[in-house]
Amino acid sequence: MERPRLSIAVVTETYTPELNGVALTVERTVNYLRGRGHRVDLVRPRQGGEAEEEGTLLVRGFPLPRYPGLQFGMPAVLRLLRRWRKQRPDVVHIVTEGPLGWAALLAARQLGVPVSSDYRTHFQKYSGYYRLGRLADVIGAALRTFHNRCDLTFVPTRMLAAELAAQGYRNLAVVGRGVDGELFSPSRRSAGLRAQWGLGEGQLAVLHVGRLAPEKNPALVREAFHAIRRERPDACLIWVGDGPLRPELERDAPGEIFAGVQRGEALAQHYASADLFLFPSLSETFGNVVVEAMASALPIVAFDIGATHEHLADRLSARVLPPPEGDTRAAAALAESAFIGAARVLAVQDRERRLLADAARSAAMQLAWPVILGEFEAHLVACAARVCTLGHAASPA
């Protein structure tokens, strides 16, 4: 049956050309929905001196602390009320829970418009990395309040849905993330790029892709690489990404290359030209880089959370390590030791790496974006229809 065409307001505090998993996914989602015939009204912070275009409302933004390249959107309740009274959306979808997201929630609730949201980032877990102490509980409570005031909250994995439900979150829908298997492909492997790294075909390129920030656990990447170099002195570590820890990481980095931010085909070449992918983050709700590495046929070492838990199996398609059990230093040390050991052993097992890489690629090919976004679209349509029907039924004749 043909789905109805909706008027959808998408509210986000990050969007391209900002480079992060959320911004790229939101851009892809907006383009998909417009391509399906829906009217999409995008609300986001202005970036630089860009001009507003049709179908987009730009609001003032201010830099996110420690991340000057990212922004919060200023709250704009009155502007949203005026805009949405003039062109009422069938559903408001809120991507981020910052000041702009809260403003959108308040405006939509005042107008009686159905609201869906994304749970994308464990902000309360970040507080531990930045030593914010008891703020973690305050942030966690605020996030739960925000999402429970929405009619539907999208989460990317079944594991996260169970975790949030246990914390009192309601109305959760599991919709994963896709990957472009044509862009991220082993066919992108480049001897020329490896030569730039100073590596021949038989030498080992170890890759990490992600924000160079405390919550991504880059210190463990380096520890694992040092262990690998004791077994493979020819190994080279390539960091793709940028962030507040980059200057510190670059200060003493023999055998390491900092490639900075990469996009599109250049990023795909970096994945495909590597031989081993290390991803020790413990703060992910998903981890888009994991599925990109899978599609690129890279053997992966990662903790059993997010996309790793959802799509990979230990010793079958990756090395998947248990995260720390509890918050003690002893538990963290045990988990870190297991991660380092798995990376060190896999670095010298050429056949095992090839087997894991092939299995990871096969698993990634089940995650086509049109399928994933079709599921998301179906939930939006159902959300709009269900809540609007209830609202009309409750309204006086």
Contacts in CASP RR format, 6 or more apart in sequence:
PFRMAT RR
TARGET T0000
AUTHOR 0000-0000-0000
METHOD contacts of the structure
MODEL  1
MERPRLSIAVVTETYTPELNGVALTVERTVNYLRGRGHRVDLVRPRQGGE
AEEEGTLLVRGFPLPRYPGLQFGMPAVLRLLRRWRKQRPDVVHIVTEGPL
GWAALLAARQLGVPVSSDYRTHFQKYSGYYRLGRLADVIGAALRTFHNRC
DLTFVPTRMLAAELAAQGYRNLAVVGRGVDGELFSPSRRSAGLRAQWGLG
EGQLAVLHVGRLAPEKNPALVREAFHAIRRERPDACLIWVGDGPLRPELE
RDAPGEIFAGVQRGEALAQHYASADLFLFPSLSETFGNVVVEAMASALPI
VAFDIGATHEHLADRLSARVLPPPEGDTRAAAALAESAFIGAARVLAVQD
RERRLLADAARSAAMQLAWPVILGEFEAHLVACAARVCTLGHAASPA
3 36 0 8 1.000
3 377 0 8 1.000
3 378 0 8 1.000
3 381 0 8 1.000
4 381 0 8 1.000
4 385 0 8 1.000
5 36 0 8 1.000
5 37 0 8 1.000
5 38 0 8 1.000
5 39 0 8 1.000
6 38 0 8 1.000
6 39 0 8 1.000
6 89 0 8 1.000
6 90 0 8 1.000
6 91 0 8 1.000
6 380 0 8 1.000
6 381 0 8 1.000
6 384 0 8 1.000
7 38 0 8 1.000
7 39 0 8 1.000
7 41 0 8 1.000
7 87 0 8 1.000
7 88 0 8 1.000
7 89 0 8 1.000
7 90 0 8 1.000
8 33 0 8 1.000
8 38 0 8 1.000
8 39 0 8 1.000
8 40 0 8 1.000
8 41 0 8 1.000
8 89 0 8 1.000
8 90 0 8 1.000
8 91 0 8 1.000
8 92 0 8 1.000
8 93 0 8 1.000
8 380 0 8 1.000
9 40 0 8 1.000
9 41 0 8 1.000
9 43 0 8 1.000
9 84 0 8 1.000
9 89 0 8 1.000
9 91 0 8 1.000
9 92 0 8 1.000
9 93 0 8 1.000
9 104 0 8 1.000
9 108 0 8 1.000
9 113 0 8 1.000
10 26 0 8 1.000
10 29 0 8 1.000
10 30 0 8 1.000
10 33 0 8 1.000
10 40 0 8 1.000
10 41 0 8 1.000
10 42 0 8 1.000
10 43 0 8 1.000
10 93 0 8 1.000
10 95 0 8 1.000
11 43 0 8 1.000
11 44 0 8 1.000
11 92 0 8 1.000
11 93 0 8 1.000
11 94 0 8 1.000
11 95 0 8 1.000
11 96 0 8 1.000
11 100 0 8 1.000
11 101 0 8 1.000
11 104 0 8 1.000
12 22 0 8 1.000
12 23 0 8 1.000
12 26 0 8 1.000
12 42 0 8 1.000
12 43 0 8 1.000
12 44 0 8 1.000
12 94 0 8 1.000
12 95 0 8 1.000
12 96 0 8 1.000
13 44 0 8 1.000
13 45 0 8 1.000
13 71 0 8 1.000
13 72 0 8 1.000
13 73 0 8 1.000
13 95 0 8 1.000
13 96 0 8 1.000
13 98 0 8 1.000
13 100 0 8 1.000
13 101 0 8 1.000
14 20 0 8 1.000
14 22 0 8 1.000
14 23 0 8 1.000
14 26 0 8 1.000
14 44 0 8 1.000
14 70 0 8 1.000
14 71 0 8 1.000
14 95 0 8 1.000
14 96 0 8 1.000
15 23 0 8 1.000
15 26 0 8 1.000
15 27 0 8 1.000
15 42 0 8 1.000
15 44 0 8 1.000
15 47 0 8 1.000
16 23 0 8 1.000
16 24 0 8 1.000
16 27 0 8 1.000
17 47 0 8 1.000
18 47 0 8 1.000
18 69 0 8 1.000
18 70 0 8 1.000
18 71 0 8 1.000
19 261 0 8 1.000
19 263 0 8 1.000
20 70 0 8 1.000
20 211 0 8 1.000
21 287 0 8 1.000
21 288 0 8 1.000
22 95 0 8 1.000
22 96 0 8 1.000
22 120 0 8 1.000
22 121 0 8 1.000
24 288 0 8 1.000
25 177 0 8 1.000
25 288 0 8 1.000
26 95 0 8 1.000
28 369 0 8 1.000
28 373 0 8 1.000
29 373 0 8 1.000
29 376 0 8 1.000
30 40 0 8 1.000
30 42 0 8 1.000
32 369 0 8 1.000
32 370 0 8 1.000
32 373 0 8 1.000
32 374 0 8 1.000
32 377 0 8 1.000
33 40 0 8 1.000
33 373 0 8 1.000
33 377 0 8 1.000
34 40 0 8 1.000
36 377 0 8 1.000
38 377 0 8 1.000
40 55 0 8 1.000
41 55 0 8 1.000
41 56 0 8 1.000
41 57 0 8 1.000
41 83 0 8 1.000
41 87 0 8 1.000
41 89 0 8 1.000
42 55 0 8 1.000
42 56 0 8 1.000
42 57 0 8 1.000
43 56 0 8 1.000
43 57 0 8 1.000
43 59 0 8 1.000
43 76 0 8 1.000
43 80 0 8 1.000
43 100 0 8 1.000
43 104 0 8 1.000
44 56 0 8 1.000
44 57 0 8 1.000
44 58 0 8 1.000
44 59 0 8 1.000
44 73 0 8 1.000
44 100 0 8 1.000
45 58 0 8 1.000
45 59 0 8 1.000
45 60 0 8 1.000
45 61 0 8 1.000
45 71 0 8 1.000
45 72 0 8 1.000
45 73 0 8 1.000
45 74 0 8 1.000
45 100 0 8 1.000
46 52 0 8 1.000
46 58 0 8 1.000
46 59 0 8 1.000
46 60 0 8 1.000
46 61 0 8 1.000
47 71 0 8 1.000
50 58 0 8 1.000
52 58 0 8 1.000
57 79 0 8 1.000
57 80 0 8 1.000
57 83 0 8 1.000
59 73 0 8 1.000
59 74 0 8 1.000
59 76 0 8 1.000
59 79 0 8 1.000
59 100 0 8 1.000
60 73 0 8 1.000
60 74 0 8 1.000
60 76 0 8 1.000
61 71 0 8 1.000
61 72 0 8 1.000
61 73 0 8 1.000
61 74 0 8 1.000
62 71 0 8 1.000
62 72 0 8 1.000
62 73 0 8 1.000
62 74 0 8 1.000
63 69 0 8 1.000
63 70 0 8 1.000
63 71 0 8 1.000
63 72 0 8 1.000
64 70 0 8 1.000
64 71 0 8 1.000
64 72 0 8 1.000
66 130 0 8 1.000
66 213 0 8 1.000
66 244 0 8 1.000
67 213 0 8 1.000
67 243 0 8 1.000
67 244 0 8 1.000
72 98 0 8 1.000
72 99 0 8 1.000
72 100 0 8 1.000
73 98 0 8 1.000
73 99 0 8 1.000
73 100 0 8 1.000
73 101 0 8 1.000
74 99 0 8 1.000
74 100 0 8 1.000
75 99 0 8 1.000
75 100 0 8 1.000
75 102 0 8 1.000
75 103 0 8 1.000
76 100 0 8 1.000
76 103 0 8 1.000
77 103 0 8 1.000
77 106 0 8 1.000
77 107 0 8 1.000
80 103 0 8 1.000
80 104 0 8 1.000
80 107 0 8 1.000
80 108 0 8 1.000
81 107 0 8 1.000
81 110 0 8 1.000
81 111 0 8 1.000
84 92 0 8 1.000
84 107 0 8 1.000
84 108 0 8 1.000
84 111 0 8 1.000
84 113 0 8 1.000
85 111 0 8 1.000
88 111 0 8 1.000
88 113 0 8 1.000
89 108 0 8 1.000
89 113 0 8 1.000
90 113 0 8 1.000
90 114 0 8 1.000
90 384 0 8 1.000
90 388 0 8 1.000
91 113 0 8 1.000
91 114 0 8 1.000
91 115 0 8 1.000
91 116 0 8 1.000
91 380 0 8 1.000
91 383 0 8 1.000
91 384 0 8 1.000
91 387 0 8 1.000
92 104 0 8 1.000
92 105 0 8 1.000
92 107 0 8 1.000
92 108 0 8 1.000
92 113 0 8 1.000
92 114 0 8 1.000
92 115 0 8 1.000
92 116 0 8 1.000
93 115 0 8 1.000
93 116 0 8 1.000
93 117 0 8 1.000
93 118 0 8 1.000
93 380 0 8 1.000
94 101 0 8 1.000
94 104 0 8 1.000
94 105 0 8 1.000
94 115 0 8 1.000
94 116 0 8 1.000
94 117 0 8 1.000
94 118 0 8 1.000
94 150 0 8 1.000
95 117 0 8 1.000
95 118 0 8 1.000
95 120 0 8 1.000
96 118 0 8 1.000
96 120 0 8 1.000
96 121 0 8 1.000
97 117 0 8 1.000
97 123 0 8 1.000
97 142 0 8 1.000
97 143 0 8 1.000
97 146 0 8 1.000
97 147 0 8 1.000
102 146 0 8 1.000
104 115 0 8 1.000
105 115 0 8 1.000
105 117 0 8 1.000
105 146 0 8 1.000
105 149 0 8 1.000
105 150 0 8 1.000
108 114 0 8 1.000
108 115 0 8 1.000
109 115 0 8 1.000
109 149 0 8 1.000
112 391 0 8 1.000
114 151 0 8 1.000
114 383 0 8 1.000
114 384 0 8 1.000
114 386 0 8 1.000
114 387 0 8 1.000
114 388 0 8 1.000
115 149 0 8 1.000
115 150 0 8 1.000
115 151 0 8 1.000
115 152 0 8 1.000
116 150 0 8 1.000
116 151 0 8 1.000
116 152 0 8 1.000
116 153 0 8 1.000
116 154 0 8 1.000
116 379 0 8 1.000
116 380 0 8 1.000
116 383 0 8 1.000
117 146 0 8 1.000
117 147 0 8 1.000
117 150 0 8 1.000
117 152 0 8 1.000
117 153 0 8 1.000
117 154 0 8 1.000
118 153 0 8 1.000
118 154 0 8 1.000
119 143 0 8 1.000
119 147 0 8 1.000
119 153 0 8 1.000
119 154 0 8 1.000
119 155 0 8 1.000
119 160 0 8 1.000
119 164 0 8 1.000
119 169 0 8 1.000
119 172 0 8 1.000
119 285 0 8 1.000
120 156 0 8 1.000
120 285 0 8 1.000
120 286 0 8 1.000
121 285 0 8 1.000
122 283 0 8 1.000
122 284 0 8 1.000
122 285 0 8 1.000
123 139 0 8 1.000
123 140 0 8 1.000
123 143 0 8 1.000
124 136 0 8 1.000
124 137 0 8 1.000
124 139 0 8 1.000
124 140 0 8 1.000
124 143 0 8 1.000
125 136 0 8 1.000
125 215 0 8 1.000
125 282 0 8 1.000
125 283 0 8 1.000
126 215 0 8 1.000
126 283 0 8 1.000
127 133 0 8 1.000
127 135 0 8 1.000
127 136 0 8 1.000
127 139 0 8 1.000
128 136 0 8 1.000
129 213 0 8 1.000
129 214 0 8 1.000
129 215 0 8 1.000
129 283 0 8 1.000
130 214 0 8 1.000
144 167 0 8 1.000
144 168 0 8 1.000
144 169 0 8 1.000
147 153 0 8 1.000
147 169 0 8 1.000
148 168 0 8 1.000
148 169 0 8 1.000
148 170 0 8 1.000
148 171 0 8 1.000
150 171 0 8 1.000
151 171 0 8 1.000
151 383 0 8 1.000
151 386 0 8 1.000
151 387 0 8 1.000
152 171 0 8 1.000
152 172 0 8 1.000
152 173 0 8 1.000
152 379 0 8 1.000
152 383 0 8 1.000
153 164 0 8 1.000
153 169 0 8 1.000
153 170 0 8 1.000
153 171 0 8 1.000
153 172 0 8 1.000
153 173 0 8 1.000
154 172 0 8 1.000
154 173 0 8 1.000
154 174 0 8 1.000
154 175 0 8 1.000
154 376 0 8 1.000
154 379 0 8 1.000
155 161 0 8 1.000
155 164 0 8 1.000
155 172 0 8 1.000
155 173 0 8 1.000
155 174 0 8 1.000
155 175 0 8 1.000
155 285 0 8 1.000
156 174 0 8 1.000
156 175 0 8 1.000
156 176 0 8 1.000
156 177 0 8 1.000
156 285 0 8 1.000
156 286 0 8 1.000
156 306 0 8 1.000
156 307 0 8 1.000
156 310 0 8 1.000
157 174 0 8 1.000
157 176 0 8 1.000
157 285 0 8 1.000
157 286 0 8 1.000
157 306 0 8 1.000
157 307 0 8 1.000
157 309 0 8 1.000
157 310 0 8 1.000
158 174 0 8 1.000
158 310 0 8 1.000
159 305 0 8 1.000
159 306 0 8 1.000
159 309 0 8 1.000
159 310 0 8 1.000
160 285 0 8 1.000
160 286 0 8 1.000
160 306 0 8 1.000
161 172 0 8 1.000
161 174 0 8 1.000
164 172 0 8 1.000
165 172 0 8 1.000
173 379 0 8 1.000
175 372 0 8 1.000
175 375 0 8 1.000
175 376 0 8 1.000
175 379 0 8 1.000
176 286 0 8 1.000
176 310 0 8 1.000
176 367 0 8 1.000
176 372 0 8 1.000
176 375 0 8 1.000
177 286 0 8 1.000
177 287 0 8 1.000
177 288 0 8 1.000
177 291 0 8 1.000
177 307 0 8 1.000
177 367 0 8 1.000
177 372 0 8 1.000
178 291 0 8 1.000
178 367 0 8 1.000
178 368 0 8 1.000
178 369 0 8 1.000
178 371 0 8 1.000
178 372 0 8 1.000
179 288 0 8 1.000
179 291 0 8 1.000
179 292 0 8 1.000
179 294 0 8 1.000
179 295 0 8 1.000
179 364 0 8 1.000
179 367 0 8 1.000
179 368 0 8 1.000
179 369 0 8 1.000
180 295 0 8 1.000
180 369 0 8 1.000
181 295 0 8 1.000
181 364 0 8 1.000
181 365 0 8 1.000
181 368 0 8 1.000
183 264 0 8 1.000
183 265 0 8 1.000
183 268 0 8 1.000
184 268 0 8 1.000
184 271 0 8 1.000
184 272 0 8 1.000
184 292 0 8 1.000
184 295 0 8 1.000
184 296 0 8 1.000
184 364 0 8 1.000
185 268 0 8 1.000
185 272 0 8 1.000
185 295 0 8 1.000
185 296 0 8 1.000
185 297 0 8 1.000
186 272 0 8 1.000
186 296 0 8 1.000
186 297 0 8 1.000
186 357 0 8 1.000
186 361 0 8 1.000
187 272 0 8 1.000
188 265 0 8 1.000
188 268 0 8 1.000
188 269 0 8 1.000
188 271 0 8 1.000
188 272 0 8 1.000
188 273 0 8 1.000
188 296 0 8 1.000
189 269 0 8 1.000
189 272 0 8 1.000
189 273 0 8 1.000
190 269 0 8 1.000
190 272 0 8 1.000
190 273 0 8 1.000
191 200 0 8 1.000
191 201 0 8 1.000
193 269 0 8 1.000
193 270 0 8 1.000
193 273 0 8 1.000
194 200 0 8 1.000
194 201 0 8 1.000
194 203 0 8 1.000
194 205 0 8 1.000
194 273 0 8 1.000
197 205 0 8 1.000
197 236 0 8 1.000
197 238 0 8 1.000
197 257 0 8 1.000
197 273 0 8 1.000
198 236 0 8 1.000
199 205 0 8 1.000
199 234 0 8 1.000
199 236 0 8 1.000
202 234 0 8 1.000
203 234 0 8 1.000
203 235 0 8 1.000
203 236 0 8 1.000
204 228 0 8 1.000
204 232 0 8 1.000
204 234 0 8 1.000
204 235 0 8 1.000
204 236 0 8 1.000
204 275 0 8 1.000
204 276 0 8 1.000
204 347 0 8 1.000
205 235 0 8 1.000
205 236 0 8 1.000
205 238 0 8 1.000
205 273 0 8 1.000
205 274 0 8 1.000
205 275 0 8 1.000
205 276 0 8 1.000
206 225 0 8 1.000
206 228 0 8 1.000
206 235 0 8 1.000
206 236 0 8 1.000
206 237 0 8 1.000
206 238 0 8 1.000
206 274 0 8 1.000
206 275 0 8 1.000
206 276 0 8 1.000
206 277 0 8 1.000
206 278 0 8 1.000
206 343 0 8 1.000
206 347 0 8 1.000
207 237 0 8 1.000
207 238 0 8 1.000
207 240 0 8 1.000
207 270 0 8 1.000
207 271 0 8 1.000
207 274 0 8 1.000
207 275 0 8 1.000
207 276 0 8 1.000
207 277 0 8 1.000
207 278 0 8 1.000
207 293 0 8 1.000
207 298 0 8 1.000
208 218 0 8 1.000
208 221 0 8 1.000
208 237 0 8 1.000
208 238 0 8 1.000
208 239 0 8 1.000
208 240 0 8 1.000
208 277 0 8 1.000
208 278 0 8 1.000
208 279 0 8 1.000
209 240 0 8 1.000
209 241 0 8 1.000
209 267 0 8 1.000
209 270 0 8 1.000
209 271 0 8 1.000
209 277 0 8 1.000
209 279 0 8 1.000
209 289 0 8 1.000
209 292 0 8 1.000
209 293 0 8 1.000
210 216 0 8 1.000
210 240 0 8 1.000
210 241 0 8 1.000
210 289 0 8 1.000
211 241 0 8 1.000
211 242 0 8 1.000
211 243 0 8 1.000
212 218 0 8 1.000
212 239 0 8 1.000
212 241 0 8 1.000
212 242 0 8 1.000
212 243 0 8 1.000
212 244 0 8 1.000
212 245 0 8 1.000
212 246 0 8 1.000
212 249 0 8 1.000
213 243 0 8 1.000
213 244 0 8 1.000
213 245 0 8 1.000
214 245 0 8 1.000
215 281 0 8 1.000
215 283 0 8 1.000
216 280 0 8 1.000
216 281 0 8 1.000
216 283 0 8 1.000
217 280 0 8 1.000
217 281 0 8 1.000
217 282 0 8 1.000
217 283 0 8 1.000
218 239 0 8 1.000
218 245 0 8 1.000
218 249 0 8 1.000
220 280 0 8 1.000
220 336 0 8 1.000
220 339 0 8 1.000
220 340 0 8 1.000
221 237 0 8 1.000
221 239 0 8 1.000
221 278 0 8 1.000
221 280 0 8 1.000
222 237 0 8 1.000
222 249 0 8 1.000
222 256 0 8 1.000
223 336 0 8 1.000
223 340 0 8 1.000
224 278 0 8 1.000
224 280 0 8 1.000
224 301 0 8 1.000
224 339 0 8 1.000
224 340 0 8 1.000
224 341 0 8 1.000
224 343 0 8 1.000
224 344 0 8 1.000
225 235 0 8 1.000
225 237 0 8 1.000
225 256 0 8 1.000
225 278 0 8 1.000
225 343 0 8 1.000
227 340 0 8 1.000
227 341 0 8 1.000
227 343 0 8 1.000
227 344 0 8 1.000
228 235 0 8 1.000
228 276 0 8 1.000
228 343 0 8 1.000
228 344 0 8 1.000
228 347 0 8 1.000
229 235 0 8 1.000
229 255 0 8 1.000
230 344 0 8 1.000
231 344 0 8 1.000
231 347 0 8 1.000
231 348 0 8 1.000
232 347 0 8 1.000
232 348 0 8 1.000
235 255 0 8 1.000
235 347 0 8 1.000
236 255 0 8 1.000
236 256 0 8 1.000
236 257 0 8 1.000
237 253 0 8 1.000
237 255 0 8 1.000
237 256 0 8 1.000
237 257 0 8 1.000
238 256 0 8 1.000
238 257 0 8 1.000
238 259 0 8 1.000
238 270 0 8 1.000
238 274 0 8 1.000
239 246 0 8 1.000
239 249 0 8 1.000
239 256 0 8 1.000
239 257 0 8 1.000
239 258 0 8 1.000
239 259 0 8 1.000
239 260 0 8 1.000
240 259 0 8 1.000
240 260 0 8 1.000
240 261 0 8 1.000
240 262 0 8 1.000
240 267 0 8 1.000
240 270 0 8 1.000
241 259 0 8 1.000
241 260 0 8 1.000
241 261 0 8 1.000
241 262 0 8 1.000
242 260 0 8 1.000
242 261 0 8 1.000
246 258 0 8 1.000
246 260 0 8 1.000
249 256 0 8 1.000
249 258 0 8 1.000
250 258 0 8 1.000
259 270 0 8 1.000
262 270 0 8 1.000
267 292 0 8 1.000
268 292 0 8 1.000
268 296 0 8 1.000
271 277 0 8 1.000
271 292 0 8 1.000
271 293 0 8 1.000
271 296 0 8 1.000
271 298 0 8 1.000
272 296 0 8 1.000
272 297 0 8 1.000
272 298 0 8 1.000
274 296 0 8 1.000
274 298 0 8 1.000
275 298 0 8 1.000
275 299 0 8 1.000
275 353 0 8 1.000
276 298 0 8 1.000
276 299 0 8 1.000
276 301 0 8 1.000
276 343 0 8 1.000
276 346 0 8 1.000
276 347 0 8 1.000
276 353 0 8 1.000
277 293 0 8 1.000
277 298 0 8 1.000
277 299 0 8 1.000
277 300 0 8 1.000
277 301 0 8 1.000
277 302 0 8 1.000
278 301 0 8 1.000
278 302 0 8 1.000
278 343 0 8 1.000
279 287 0 8 1.000
279 289 0 8 1.000
279 290 0 8 1.000
279 293 0 8 1.000
279 300 0 8 1.000
279 301 0 8 1.000
279 302 0 8 1.000
279 303 0 8 1.000
279 308 0 8 1.000
280 301 0 8 1.000
280 302 0 8 1.000
280 303 0 8 1.000
280 336 0 8 1.000
280 339 0 8 1.000
281 287 0 8 1.000
281 302 0 8 1.000
281 303 0 8 1.000
282 303 0 8 1.000
282 305 0 8 1.000
282 323 0 8 1.000
282 324 0 8 1.000
284 305 0 8 1.000
284 306 0 8 1.000
284 307 0 8 1.000
285 306 0 8 1.000
286 306 0 8 1.000
286 307 0 8 1.000
286 310 0 8 1.000
287 306 0 8 1.000
287 307 0 8 1.000
288 307 0 8 1.000
290 300 0 8 1.000
290 302 0 8 1.000
290 306 0 8 1.000
290 307 0 8 1.000
290 308 0 8 1.000
290 311 0 8 1.000
290 312 0 8 1.000
291 307 0 8 1.000
291 311 0 8 1.000
291 364 0 8 1.000
291 367 0 8 1.000
293 300 0 8 1.000
293 360 0 8 1.000
294 300 0 8 1.000
294 311 0 8 1.000
294 312 0 8 1.000
294 317 0 8 1.000
294 318 0 8 1.000
294 360 0 8 1.000
294 361 0 8 1.000
294 363 0 8 1.000
294 364 0 8 1.000
295 361 0 8 1.000
295 364 0 8 1.000
295 365 0 8 1.000
295 367 0 8 1.000
296 361 0 8 1.000
297 357 0 8 1.000
297 358 0 8 1.000
297 360 0 8 1.000
297 361 0 8 1.000
298 357 0 8 1.000
298 360 0 8 1.000
299 318 0 8 1.000
299 319 0 8 1.000
299 346 0 8 1.000
299 352 0 8 1.000
299 353 0 8 1.000
299 354 0 8 1.000
299 356 0 8 1.000
299 357 0 8 1.000
299 360 0 8 1.000
300 308 0 8 1.000
300 312 0 8 1.000
300 318 0 8 1.000
300 319 0 8 1.000
300 356 0 8 1.000
300 360 0 8 1.000
301 318 0 8 1.000
301 319 0 8 1.000
301 321 0 8 1.000
301 339 0 8 1.000
301 342 0 8 1.000
301 343 0 8 1.000
301 346 0 8 1.000
302 308 0 8 1.000
302 312 0 8 1.000
302 318 0 8 1.000
302 319 0 8 1.000
302 320 0 8 1.000
302 321 0 8 1.000
303 320 0 8 1.000
303 321 0 8 1.000
303 322 0 8 1.000
303 323 0 8 1.000
303 335 0 8 1.000
303 339 0 8 1.000
304 314 0 8 1.000
304 320 0 8 1.000
304 321 0 8 1.000
304 322 0 8 1.000
304 323 0 8 1.000
305 323 0 8 1.000
308 318 0 8 1.000
308 320 0 8 1.000
309 320 0 8 1.000
311 317 0 8 1.000
311 363 0 8 1.000
311 364 0 8 1.000
311 367 0 8 1.000
312 318 0 8 1.000
312 320 0 8 1.000
312 360 0 8 1.000
312 363 0 8 1.000
313 320 0 8 1.000
314 320 0 8 1.000
314 321 0 8 1.000
315 356 0 8 1.000
316 356 0 8 1.000
316 359 0 8 1.000
317 356 0 8 1.000
317 359 0 8 1.000
317 360 0 8 1.000
317 362 0 8 1.000
317 363 0 8 1.000
318 356 0 8 1.000
318 359 0 8 1.000
318 360 0 8 1.000
319 342 0 8 1.000
319 343 0 8 1.000
319 346 0 8 1.000
319 356 0 8 1.000
321 335 0 8 1.000
321 338 0 8 1.000
321 339 0 8 1.000
321 342 0 8 1.000
322 335 0 8 1.000
322 338 0 8 1.000
323 335 0 8 1.000
324 331 0 8 1.000
324 332 0 8 1.000
324 334 0 8 1.000
324 335 0 8 1.000
325 331 0 8 1.000
325 335 0 8 1.000
346 352 0 8 1.000
346 353 0 8 1.000
346 356 0 8 1.000
END
